[in-house]
Amino acid sequence: MKRFLTRYILLSLIGIGLSQIVWAQSEQLNVKGKLVDQDGKPIVGATILVQEKTSGVTTNADGKFSIEVSGNDRLVFKMQGYNTQYKAALDIKETEPIVLIKSLIDAGDNDDVYIPFGVRKKREVTATITTVNNSELPQLPLSTLNNALTGRLSGLHIQQTGNRPGTDDASFLVRGRSSNNSASPLVLVDGVAREFVDMDLNEIESISVLKDAASLSWYGMYAANGVIYVVTKRGSASSTKVTFDAQGGVQTPITMANPLNAYAYAYLYNEARQNDGQAPQYTQNQLIGYYTKSDPYLYPDVDYPSEFMKKASPVQRYVATVSGGNAFARYFTSVSFYDQDGLYKGGETPEYNSNTNFRRYNFRTNLDLHINKNLDVTLDVGGRVANLRYPRDGNTSFLNAIFNTPANAFPITNPNGTYGGSSLFRTNPLAMLQAKGNITDVYRTLLATMTARQKLDGILEGLSANIAYTYDMTGLYTSGFTQNYMVYEWQGGTSYQGFGTETPLNYAASTFADNLRNNEFWGGFDYDRTFNNHSFKFSTRFQRAVSASASRLDNKKEGFANRLSYGYKQRYFIDANATYSGSQNFMPGKRFGWFPAIAAGWIASEESFLKGNKVIDYLKIRGSYGLVGYEAIGASRRFAFNNYFTRGGSQYFFGTGYSAVPSTDQLDLANPNLTWERAIKSSVGFDAQFFKQSLSLTADIFRENRTKLLTTDLSPSIIGQALVNINAGEAQYQGFETNLNYSKTINNFAFGLYGNYTYAKSKVIRLNEEAGLPAYQTQIGYPIGGVVSGTGTVRRFLVSQGLFQSEEEIAAAPVQRFAGNVKPGDIRYKDINNDGVIDNLDFVSTDYSDIPTSYYGFGGSAKYKGFDVNFLFQGVAGRTIQINNLVNAGTSNTGYINQFSAYRWTPAGADEALYPRLTITDRANNTQNSDFWLRNGDFLRLKHVELGYSLPAATLKKLKVSQCRFFVSGYNLLTFDKLNGLPIDPEIPEAGYNSSYPALATFALGLNLKF
C-alpha cells in the first residue's frame, strides 16, 4: 500500500513541479491584439478577461484591444453570439487576428463531443453518439458506476447481474446482439482500453456510447460490439474550483427468501415421500413438536435469513476535488473514499470480522502543461486501492447455507454451546462466520498516461504531431485467517455425535495474483485547417498495445487508424474512416484487415425552404455505413490456428513394468483459416430542435449484419478427433432508437422532461447444426441467445399443457418418457411431432430471450428557488425469465422443499395449484426446460429520486462558499412487473434466493459544497 501510494505521489509531484516552473514566468506584458469574425470583420465590444480575474477590457471600433498581463496569464475572449475562446498571453500577436466563431446551434461552448483522439462540435458529428454529462448523473453511494447509467442513454442496455458489496456487476449491450460470442462493448477511458466501473463519478466529465460504423471503425477489429467512451475531468478553463461531496445512507434488501418454518417443511417433506410411495420421514409427535415449538433443541425451528441477514447495512462516500490553473498549467485532482458494509449478521469475533465489506480509495491528477506556443503536454495519473472482505467459505457457500438449509435441520447451537449440525447438514452458518476464518482481497490499480502535441505550422499550417503512452498496473494481494470447526448432532442427554475436523485459528497464506500490466502507444499526425467555407480535419495514428501477465503469454495488438472530416459552410459534413488493424489470434499472414466507414450530415434547417419557420429551429439529417470487426471470437483455445499436444492424458502399460507411461494427446485439430467476425453496420437518423430550442428530438434506424461467426464444424467424426470451430455463421439485428428532451423556465420555476427508447431484435441467419434436425428445432430465424438458466442459455423448450389431473388423463395422453412414472400433478407436454411419445424430439425453438427487445428510460427535473427534484424511471419489454431454478431449488437432502412448495398440486387443491406435485425421486419430468417455468420479465422501475435544497446567495456569502446543497436520494425504489405477485426481482430473478446476494435499494443523505 505504501509503495503504491508513493508511486502516485511521485508522479503527481513531477507534474506539479513542472507546473511550478511555468508559473514562474511572471513577466509583466502589454498584450495587443484584434478580434475578428469568420469573415474577417472586426468584432466591437467583445470582452477580454484575464483568467480567474474579474477585471478586463473591451474591443474598440476596429476590434482592437490592449491589456496588461503577466507572462503566465491566460486570456478569455467573450462575445454574445460567439463561442468563448482561450489563449495564453504569450501566444497572442498583434499581427495575427484572433477569430471568434459564431455560436451556431449545436456548436456552442457546451456542445463538445469527444471522439477517439479528437473533439468535434455536436453540429459537425455525422456518427451516432449519445452522451451523458457528469452533471446529469446521480450522486449516489454505489460501488460501481454501471448502474448509474441505467436508463439514461439510448442504445445502451444495462442488465444488472450481481449485488454483493464490491461486485455490483452488470452486463452491457449496445443496440442489439448479432454474435453468438461475447457481446460486451469495448470500454475506453480517455481513448485507451480501461475499465471505468470502479472509478468515482467525480473523476468523470462525460460518458458516451459510440454505436455506428462511423464512430467505431477507428478501433478496427475491436469495436464491433460498440464502445463506451469515458472522458475524465480536466482543469477548469475559467476559475479555480474546490468541491466536497459526502453521502451516507443504508442499503436494504428488496427481495429475499422467506423459508418455510419447521412444521411446514416437515409436513411437505412427508407429502413428497408419500407421493414417491415411501413412508413419512416425520412422525405425528415430531410434527406436533415443530408446530408447538416445545423444545428448540429437539424440534429446532430456525429462520436462517432472519438470523444471519440484517435488515439494512450502512454505506458512505466522500469526494474532494481541486481544479484550476493558468495559461501554462491546468490541473484537476480528486480523492475519494467509499465504504459499503454487507448484510451478514454475527460475523464479528475478537480476532476477525467475516461480514462482507468493501472499501475503495480513488485518486486522480490530470495535468495539462502548455510548454510553449507549439508544445502541449498532459500527464494523467489515477488509481485506486480496493479492500474486499468476505467469509472464508465464500459468499456463495454462505448464502446457500442460509437460504437452503431447512428450518428443522439443527439448532444453531446445542445445549452445551457447540455448533449444531447433522450427518446430512454439516455447514453451520454461525460457524461459517465465527469459526472458519475470512479472506481479504486488496486490489491495487495504477493508471498513467502521457501525451504530447507538437504543432508543425512551420511545415504546414494546421499540422501537428501527437503521441500518447499509457502504463497501467493492477495486482491482487490476498490474506486472511483460517480455521475449521466441528458440528455436533444431539443424541439426547449429554450424548453428541460430531462431524468434521476442528483446527485452531491461524493466519492464512498470503498470495499475490492477477498481476497485470497494460501498455498502449498511439502516435501520429493531425491536420486541422479552415479555408473560407471549407474545413478539413485529418487524423492518422499508429497503435500498439501489450497486455502482460505472469500466468500467460502476452496479448498484443496493433493497427493504423485514419479519419478525414470535411465541412462546407457549417452545413454539409462528410467523414471517412479507414483502419488497418490486426490480432495475434489468427494465423500469421491472415492477421490484418481493413475496416472502412463513411458518414455524412446535412443541416437541412439552413436551407431556404426551412429557414425562418417558427417551429423547426434546427434539423440535421445524418447517415453512416461501414465495416467493423471483432477478434475475440472465443475459440476453444488460444492460437487455435496451430496444432498442439499435451502430456498426461490416458496412460498405458508397456512391457512387463507396472508403471504407466504418460501419453501425449493432441488437442482439438487446428483451423488455420480462423478469422475475425465482420459486422456491416448502417444507420440513418436526424437531430432536431423545436420551439426556440426548448424541445429536442433525435431518432435513428439501424441495422447490423455480422458474418464469420464461429460455428460447429460438421466434418464427419470418423477422423476420431475433435475439431476447432469454423467461421461459417451469420446473424443480424435491426431496430430504432429515439431521444426526447424538453426544458422550460417560467420566472423562478424551471423544469425539464426527457426520455429515450430503443427497440432491437436479432436473428440467426446461418449456423451449422446437428444433422437431421427437425425444422421446428432449428435456430435459424430465431434471436441470438435465449433464456438464462444457470451459467448458460436455453432456446428450445417443451410446450406445456397444464398439469395432469387424473390417471385417465395420463392414459389417454402421449407417453412421457422423461421420468419412470408420470402421475396426477405432473406437467403435461404437447406432442410436437405427433409420434405418440414425449421425448427430446418435442423440444421447440422459441423467441424467448433474456435480452429485451425494448429498453427505455424517462424522467424529469424541476427547480424552484432553492429547491430541486429529479427522478428517473427505467424499464424493459420483450424479456423472458425462468423460475425452474427457484421452484425446484434444493437437493435430495432437503427434498427440494422450499417456500414455493406451498403452492404445489394436491388432489384437494388442484384448481389453485401453481406448481407440480412434490416429489423427491424420479423428478425429471417436472424439471425439464419447458414454457411452464417461463415468466414475463418486463418491468418498469423507479430507479432514482433526489430532492435537494441549496442555500440562498446571501447565506453563501456569509459562509464564503459558492454553493451548499443538501439532498436526500433513493435508488431502486419501486418496481412494476408482470409476475402476478411472485416475490422475486424481475431483473435478477435469483437475487436473494439459492446462493445469490439480495437485490438492494439505497437511501442516502448528501451534501455538495463548492468553494
N, C-alpha and C positions, 0 to 999 in steps of 0.2 A: 504493500500500500504506500509506504513512504517513498520507495523508488519510483513508483508510478506517478505520484504527485510531484516529485522532484523534476521528472522529465517535463511535465506540463508547465510547471512554474518557470523552468529554464527557458523553454521555448517562448513563453509569454514575455519573459524579461528581455529576450533578444529583440522581440518585436517592439516592446516599449522603449528599449534603448535606442533603436533606430528612429523611433518617433521623436525621442528627445533631441537627437542630432538635428533633425529637420526643424524642430520647433525653435532651435537656437537661432534660426535665420530671422532676426527681428529688425533688420534694417528698415528705416522709415523711407517710404517711397511716395512720390506723387504719380498716380496712375491716371493716364488719359486714354480715352477710347471713344468709340462711336457705335451706337446700336442701330441696326437696320433690319427691315423685314426681309422676307424671301425674295422680294422683287428689288432689293437694294435701296428702298426708300427709308429715310431717317424715321426713327420712332421717337416721338416727342412725349415727354412727361413720364418716361419709364423710371422706375425706382432702382437705384443701385445701393445695396446694403453690404456691410461687412458681416460675414457670417458670425452669428452669436452676438452681434451688437445691434442696437436699435437705431443708431444714427446712420445717415446715408445722404445721397444726393439724387437729383433727377436730371434727365437729359434735357438739353435745350432745344431750340427750334431746328437745329441741324442734327439732332440725335447725339450730340457730343456730351461728354461728362469729364470731370476731373475730381479725384478723390484721394485723400491722404490715407495711406495704409502702411502696415509693416510687411516685411518680406514673407512672412508665413501666413498672411491673411488669405481668405477665400472670399470672393465676391459673389453676391446673389443678385441676379438681374430679373426684375419682375415687371410685368405689364399686363393689365387686364386684357384678356382675349388672346394672350400668348403663353406658351409654355415657359415656366421658370427655368433659368439656366444658371449653372455654377461654373466659375472659373477661378483658378489660382491667380493671385495678383501678378505674379511674375510671368505668367503666360500671356498677359494682355499687352498688345502692341497698338500704338496709336494709328499705325498704317494698315492694320488688319481689322476691318469692321467685325463686330460681333453680331451674328444673325440670330434673331429670335423667331421661333416657329409659331405660326398661328395655331391656336388651340382648336383644332377640328374635333368633331365628335369622335370618341374612342381614340384620341391622340393627345390627351392632356397629360398633366403631370402625374396623375394617378392611374394611367392606363398602360403601364408597362406589363408586357407578357414575357416571361422568361422561357427561352427555348434552349436546347443544348448549346452551350458556349455562345450565347448571344441573347440580346434583348430586342424586342420589337414592340412598337405601339400596337395596341389591340386592333386598330384600324388596318394595319398592314398585314395582320395574320391571316393567311389563307387556309391554314390547317385547322383541325378540330381540337381545340384545347379548352378545357374547363378549369377554372382556378378558384380557390377559396383562400382568402387572406387571413392572417392571424387574428385580426380584429373580429372576424366573423365566427371564430371557433370558440366553444365554451371553455371557460377557465374552471376545470374540474379536477379533483384529485383522483385521476385514473392512472393505472400502472402503465398503460400503453396508449399510444396516440391513435391506433387504428379505429377504435370505436368513437373517437371524437369526430371522425369524418363521416360516420354512417348517415346516409340520407341527405348529404349536403352537396354532392357532386353528381350530376347526371352521367350516366355511363359507367359509374363505379359501384359495383355491388360488393358489400362487405358482409360476410357471413361469420358471426361470432362462433368460435369452436371451443373455447375454454374460459374458465373464470378464476382459476386459482391465483392467489397473490403472486405477482411477478410473471405470470403466464396467462395474461388476459388475451388469449390468442384469437386470431381471426384470419379467414382466407379472403383474398381479393380476386375480383373478376372484373375485367374491363370490357364493357359492352356485352359480349357473348362468349361462347366457347365452341371452338371448332377443332379441338385437338383431343385425342384420347390420352395424351400425356399431361403433364402439369400445365395448368392454365394461369399460374401466378405471374403477374406483371413484373417487369424489371423496375426496381426501386433505385432512384438516383438522388443523391444529396449534393447539391451544387455541381451537378453534371457528372458525378462519378458514382459507381455502384456501391451503395451503402444502405444498411437498414436504417429506418427512421423511427420505428415504433417506440424505441426506448429513449428517444430524445425528449427533452422537456419542450412543452408547447411554446414557451417564451424564447426558445432558440430560433424559432421558425418564422420567416417572413410570409411565405405563401406555400401552398401545395397545389400542384396542377396535375391533371390527368391528360396524357397525350394518347390519342385514340386512333388516328388515321395514319395512312402510309406517309403523308407529307411530314408529319411530326415524328414518326418513328424510324424512317429509313436511315437516319443519321447513325443509328446503332446497329444497322445491318442485320445479321442473323441472330441478334439477341433480344429483339424487341417485338416479336410478332404478337405477344400477349398483352401489349400495351405498356405504358410507362407511367409510374407515379414519380413526379418530378418535384423535389423539395428544395426550396431556396432558404438559406439561413439569413438571419438579420445581419446588417452591417451598420457601421457608424452613421449617426444622424447627419443628414445633409444640411441641417439648418441650426441645430442647437444641441447643447449637452442635455442628456436625459438620464435621470436616475429613477428607477421603478422598484417597487417592492410589492410582491403578491403573496398572500397567505390564505390557505383554505384548510379547514378542519371539519371533519364530519364522521359519519358512520356508514357502513355498508351492511345491508340486511338481505337475507335470502329471499328470493321471490318464490321459488318452488322447492320443495324438499320432501323426501319420502316420509310418509305418515304410517309407520308399520302397524301391523295387527298386534293387539295385545295377546298375552299368553293364552287366554281362553279361546279367542277366535282362531288363533293359529292352530292350537291343538285340535279344535273341532274340525277345521277344514282339512287338517292333515289326516285325521281319521276318515273323513269323507273321501279323500283322494285314494287312500288304501282300500276302502270299501269298493270304490269304482274299479280298482285293479283286481278285485276278488281276494283281497287279503284281510287279515284280522286287524282290528283297530290297534293303533300304537299306544293310545292313552286310554286308561280306564275311566269309568264314571267318577270314581273318587278323585282321580287326578284332575278331571275337568272341573269338578266342584271346587277343588283346591285352587285352581287357576282363577276361577270365577270369583271366589270369595277372598282371594289373596291372603289366605290364612297363615301361610308360612313363606316368607320371602326367600328362604334357602331351599326348602323342599319344593316349593312351587314358585320359582322366580318369575317375575314379570317386569322386564327391563325395557324401557323406551330408549334405545341406544342413541338415536339422533338427539333427543332432548337431553340426555346425559352428557353427550360429548360435543354438541354443537351449540355455539352461542346464538342468541337472538340478533346480535349486532356486533360488529368489530370496528375499531377506530381506524381512520385514515387521515393523513395530513400531507400538505405540500407547501413548500416555501421557496420563493424565487426572488432573486435580486439581479438587476441588470444595470449596467452603466454604459452609455454610448455618447459619442461626441467626436471632437477633433477640430482640425483646421484645414488650411489649404494643402498641407503636406502630409498629414496623417489623420486618419479617421479610425475609430475603434469601436467595437462592440464586445462587451464582456458580460457573461451571465454565470451565475452559480445557483444551483437548485438542490433541494433535498425532498425526497418523497419517502413516506413510511406507510406501509399497508399491513395491518395485522390480519391474521387468519381467524377463522371461525371456531377452531378447535378449543375445547374446554378441558382443563385438567392436565395439561402438559407441563406445568411448571414444577420443577423439583429444585432442591438446593444446589444441585450440580449443573443442571442444564434446563433448557426450555425446548420442548419439541413441538410447540404450536407453530404452524407455518407462519412465516413473516417475510416481508420483502422490503428492503431499504435500498434506495438508489441515490447516488450523488452525481449530478451532471455539472459539467463546466465547459465553457467555450469562450475563446477570444478570437475574434475576426479583426484583422488589422489591414488597413489599406494605406499604402505609402506612395506618395507622389514624389519620386526621387528627383526628377527634373521634368522639364516640359515634354520630354519624349519617352520617359520610362516610368511605368507604374508597376508596383509590386504588391501582392497580397500575401499574407501569412495567416492561415487559419489553423487553430489548434483547438480540438474539442475532445471530449471523452466522458467516460462515466465509470463508476465503480458500483456494482450491484451486489448486495448480500441477500441470498435466498436460503431460508432455513425451513426444514420440514422433518417429520419423523423418519427414523432410520428405515422403517419398513416401506416408506414411500407413501405419498398421498393416495395413490390408487388402492393399495392394500388396506390402508386405514379406513378410507371411505367405504370400501367393500365390506369391511368388518362391521361398521356401524349401520350401514343401510341394509345388509342382507343377513345378519345374524338373527335368528328367531328370538322373540322376547323371552321364551322359556328355556333357552339353550343352557344357561348357567347364571348364577348370581355373579355380579361383578367381583365381589369379594366374598369369601367364605366366612363362617363364624369365627375362625381362628385368624382372620386377616389376610390369608393367602389369596392369590388371584384365582377366580373361578374359571372353570373350563370343563371339557369333557373329551371323551375319545373321538367324537365327531367334530367338535368345535374347540380348537386348540389356540385360537388367536383371541386374546382378551384385549379389547380396545384400551382399557385403562393401563394395562401392562405395556401395550404398544407405545403409549405416550410416556410412561414413567419408568420403564424398566427395559427398554430396547435401545435407547440412545437417540441421537439425532444426526442430521447432516447439514452442513453449511456450505453452500456453493458461493464463492466470491468470483464474480466476473469482472475483468478489467478490460477496458477498451480505450485505446488512444488513437485519435484520428488527426492527421496533419496534412495540410495542403499548402503548396506554394505555387503561385502563378506570377508570371511576368509578361508585360506587354510593352514592346518597344516600337514606337512609331518610326516608320521608314519614309516619311514625307520627302526626304532628300532624294530617294529613288523614285517614288511615285506617290503623289499626294493621296492620302486616304488609306495607304498601305501600312500594315503593322504586322510584326511577328509576335507570336504568342506561344507560351509554354505553360504547362500545368503538370505538377508531380504530386502524388499522394503517397503517404506512408501510414498505413493503418495496422494496428496490432490489437489482437484480442487474446485473452487467456482465461483459464478457469482453474481456480485453486479450491480443492475440496478438503474439508476437515470435519471434525465432529467427535461424538462419543459413541461407544459401542458397548453393549452388554446383552445378556439374554435372560429369559425368565422361564419359570415352570408354572403351569396351571394345574389346579387340583380339582378333582371331582369328589364331592362329598358323598361318602358311602353310608353316612349315619353315625351318630355318636361322635367319636373322635377319629374315625377312620376316613382316610382320604387316599385317592389314587392319583399319582402325579404323572404329568406328561410334559415332555420337553427336557431341556438341559439348561440349568441356571449357570450364568457366568458373571463375574464381577464387572463393575464399571471400569472402562479403560478408554484411553484416547484411541480414536480410530486412525488408521494410517492415512496420512495426508498425501494428496496426489496433485500433480499439475497435469492438466489435459486441455484439449481443444485449443492449443496454441496455434494461432493463425496469423499470417502476415499477408496483407494485400498491398500491392503497388500498382498504380496506374500512371502512365505518361501520355500526355497529349501535347503535340507540338505542331505548329503550322502557321498559316497566314490568314489575315482578314483584310478585306478591302471594302471601304465604305465611302462612297462619293456621290454627290448630287450635282447634276448638270441641268440647270434651269428646271424643267418639269420632270426630268428623268432622274431616278435614284437607283443606284446599284449597290448591292451588298453581296460580298462573296466570302465564304469561309472554307478553308481546307485544313484538315487535321490528320496527322498520323497518330494512331493509338496503339499502345502496347500495354497489356495488363498481365500480372502474375499473381497467383494465389498460392501460397506455400504453407504446408503443414507437415509436421514430422511424421504423421501417420499415413501419408500418401505421396504420390508423385505430384509435382507442381501442375496447376492448371494455368494454361496460357492462352491468350487471345490477342489478335491484332487486326488492324484494318486501316483503310483510308476513308475518311468521311468528307463529303463535299456538298456545299449548299450555295445556290445562286438565287438571289432575290432581285426582282426588278419592279419598280413602281413608276407609274406615269400620272402626273397631276394629283397625286394622293387619291386617285380614283380607281385606277386599274393596277392590279398586282398579279404577279406570277412568280412562283417558286419552283425550282428544280433541285432535286437531291439525288445523289448517286454515291453509294458507299460500297467499297470493296472490302469485305471482311471475311475472316476465316476462323476455324476452330480445329483444335488438335484431336477432336473426337472422331475425325474422319481420316481416310487413307491419304498419305502424302500424295500430292498431285490432284487431290479431289477435295481440298480443304477450304478453298476460297470461292466466293461468288459475288456477283454484282447485285445491288439492291437499289433500284431506281424508283423515284416517285416524282410526281408533278402535281401542282395545285395552282388554282387561280382564284382571284377575288375581284368583285366588281361592286363599287359603291353606286348602286343604282339611284339612290336618292340625290346624287349630284347631277343627274341628267335633267334636261329641261322639262321632260314630261312629268317629273315628280317634284321638282324644286318649287318652293312657295306654297305647297299644300299645308293645311293646318292640322293634319292628323299624323302623317308619317314624317318624323324628323330625320330618320336615318334608316337605310336599308342596304345591307351588304349581302350579296349572293356569292357563295363560295363552293368549291368542289375540289376533290383530290382523288388520285388514283395511283397505285404503286404496289411494289413488291417488298415484303419484309420476311425475314427468316427466323427460325427458332432451332438452335443447335442442341439444346439439352433434351434429346429425344427419348431418354430413358431406356437405352438398350440394356440387355441383361447383364452386361459387364462393360468396364471401360476398355477402350481400344478394341472394340468388337470387330474391327476390320482385320485383325490378326488372329491366328490360331494360337492357343496357349494350352499348356499341360500343367497338371498339378500332381503332387506326390501325396501318398497317404490314402488312396482310395481303397477299394476292396482288396484284401490281402490273401495271398495264396501260399501253400506249402510246396516246396520243390525238393526232390531227392528224398533223403532219409532224415533230414533235420526236422526239428519240432518248432522252429521259429519261422513265423510267416514273413515273407518278403514283401516289403511295401510295393504297391503297384503305382504306375503312372497313368492317370486318366486324362483324356482330352476333354477340355471344356466344350461348350456348345460351339458348333462349327462357325467360323468367321463369315462375315459378309463384307467383302472389300468394297461393295458399292453403297454402303451406308451413306446417307446424306441428310441434310437438314430439312425440316419442314418448310414449305413455301406458302406464304399467305398473301394472296392478292386482295388488297383492301380498296374499296371505293366508298366515297362519302360525298353527299351533296347536302348543303344546308344554307341557312340565312341567319343574319343577326339584324334585328330591327328595334327601333325605339319610337315611341308614340307620345303624343300629348305633352310636348315640351320636355321630353326625355324622362317623364315620370314613370312610363311603362316600357319595359324592355322584354323582348321575346327572342329566343333562339330556337331553332329546330334543325334536326339532321336526320336524313335517312342513310343507312349504311348497309354494307354487305361485305362479307369476307368469305373467300373460297380457299381452303387450305388443302394442299396436296402433299404427297410424300409422307403420309402418316405411317408410323410403324404398325405393322400387322403381321399375323402369323404366316410363316412360310408353309405352304401346303405341299411341299415336296414329300414323296412317299417315305414312310418310316422304315422302309426296307434297308436303308443305309445304316440303321441302328445307332444313330447319333442325333441328339437334339440340335436344332438349328437356331442361329440368331435370327430375329425378326427381319422383315424386309420393308422397304418404303413403298407400300402399294395401297395405302388407304387414302381416302378423300372425304372431307366434310365441309360444311359451311354453316354460317349463321347470318341472319339478316334482321333488321329491325329499325326502330327510330327512337329519337330522344328529343326532349324539349326542356327549356328552362324559361321560367316566367318570374319577373320581379316588378313590383310596384311600390313606389315611395311617394310620400306627400307630407308637406309641412303646412300646418294651419296655425298661425300665431305661435303659441308656446307648445303646441302639440305636434309631434312628428310620429309618423307610423310607416311601417313597411310590411309587405307580404311577399312571399317568394315560394317557389315550388319547382320541382324537377321530376321528370318521369322518363323511364327507359323501358322499351319493350325489345326483347331479343329472343329469337328462337333458333336453335341449332338443328342440324340434320346430317346424318351419316349418309354419304353418297356411295362410297366404295370401301369394302373391308373384306379381307379373306375370312371365311367362316368354315365351320365344320362341314364335311362332305355329307350330302343327303339331308341337309337341314330343311324341315318344313317351312313353307313360305311364311307362316304366322310366327315363326321363331327367329326370323332374320332380323338383324339390327339395321339393315338398310332402310333409310327413310325415317328413322327414329332419332330422338335427340342424343347428343353426346352425353355420357354419364348415366345416372339412374338414381334410385333411392338409396340413401346411405344405410348400410347395415354393417355394424361393426367397423372394421377398417376399410371396407370395400363398398361397392355399389351394386345394386341389383336392378336389372331391367325386365327380366322375364318373371311373370307371376302366374300362379293358378288363379282361375276365376271362381270365386266362392259363390255359393248359392244358399247362404244361411247355415243353420245348424240342423242336423238330423234330429227329428222329434220322436221317432219310433223305430222299432226293429223292422216293421213292414216297409217303412220308407227306405231303409237301408237295403232291404232285399230287392226292392224294385229299382234301385239306382245302379249305375255302373259300379263295378268293383274298384274300390280304392286300395291301392297296394303300398301305401307309404307306411302303414302300421299293420301289425299282425291281426288286430281286432279293431273293428270300427263299431261304435256304439252310439246310442242316442246322446246328443250333446256334443258330438264331434262335428267338425266343419265338413260341409258337403261341397264338392267341387264339380265344375262343369266339364263334361267330356268333349273336349275341343275337336278331336279328330274322329269322334263317333265310332270308336272301336270297342266300346263297352268296358273300357278299363281306364282308370285314372292313374297315370304314371308320368314319367318325365316328358313324354310327348304331348302333354296337355298344358305345359307352360307356354305363355303367350308373351311376345314382346309388347311393351306398352310405352306410352309417352310419359309415364310417371317419372319425376325427377326432383331431386333436392334443389336443383338450380332453378330459381323462379324465372318465369317468362317476363315478368314485370317487376320493377322495383322503383320506389319513388320516395320523395320526402317533401314536406311542405311545412311552413311555419311563418312566423311574423315577429315584429318587434314594435314597441311603442315607447315614446318618451314624453313626459310632461314635466317641465321644470326640472326638479332634481330626481324624479322617479323614472325608472325604466323597467321594462319587462320584455322578455323574448322567450320564444318556445319553438320546439321542433317536433313534428311527427314524422315517423319513418315506417315504411311498410313494404311488403312484397306480396305478389299474387302469382298463381300458377305453380305452386310448390307443393310437393308431397313428402310426407314423413311417414315412418313406420313405427309401430308400438310393439312389435313382436318381441323385441329385446327387453321391453319393460314388463309386459303382462306375463311372459314366460321366464322372467328372471329367477335366478336361483340355481341350486344344484340338487342332486338326488338326496344329499344330506338334509337340505331344507324342504324337500318335497316340492320344490318350485312353487311354494306358497308365499304370497306377498299381498300387499294391500289391494291389488286388483282382483285377487282371487275371490273376494266377497261378492263379485258381480258375475260369478260363473253360472253355467247352466245347471239347473236341477229339474227333476220332473215336476216339482211343485211350482217352480218359478220360471218356467220355460219362456213365458211371454216377456219377462223383464230381463232376461239374460243378455249380457253384453259380450261374454266370452265363453269358450267351450267348457265342457265339464273338466273337473280336476282329475289329474292322473299323474302318477309318478313314474311308472314304467310304460313302455310301448307308446311313447308320446309323439312319434314322428309325424303322424297325420296332421296334428294340430299346430305344428311348429314350422310347416312348410312356408316358403315365401309365397304369399297369396294376397290378393287385394282385400281380404278380410282384415288384415292388420294395417292397412294404409289409412291415413287420415289427411285431411286438408291442412297444409302447412302455411296457409295465408295468414297474415296478421298485420295489424296496424298498432304501432306503439308510440306512446308519448315518450319520446326519447330524452327530451331535455326541457326544463323550465328554469328560468332565472329571473328573480326580482331584485332590483338594486335601487340604492339611493345614494346620490352624490351630494356632498356638502356644497352650500352656495359659495359664490365667489368671495363674499365678504369674510366668511369664516376661513376660507382657504388662505386669504391674505394674512390673517392673523396667525395662522398655523405655519405660514411660509411654505406651503406646498401648492402645486399646480392642480392636483386632483386627489380627492379622497372619496372612495366609493366603497360602500358596504353592500353585500348581496347575500342572498340565500338561493341555493340551486338544488335541483334534483335531477337524477339520471335514471332511466329505465323505470318510469313511474307508473305507467298504466298500459295494459295490453288488451286489445280486442282481437279475438281469434274466432275460428270456426270449429273448435274442438268440443263443443257441447258440454262444457264443464269438466272435461278431462284435466286433472290437476298437473299439467306439465307445461314447460315453457315451449312455445311453438318454434322458437328459433333454435334452441338446443334441447331436444326432447328428453335426453338422458340427464340433463343438469339436475343435480340433487337426488339422483337415483343410481342404482347399480354401484359404480365406483367413480362417479363424476361429481366434481365440486358444484355446489348450487349456483344458479344464476343470481346476480346481485343487483340490488337497487342502491343508489348512492345519494345521500343527503348531506349537504355541506353549507357552512357559513364561510364567507370570504371577505377579504379586504384588498383593495387596489390602491396603492399610493404612487403618485408621480411627483417628482421634485423638479 
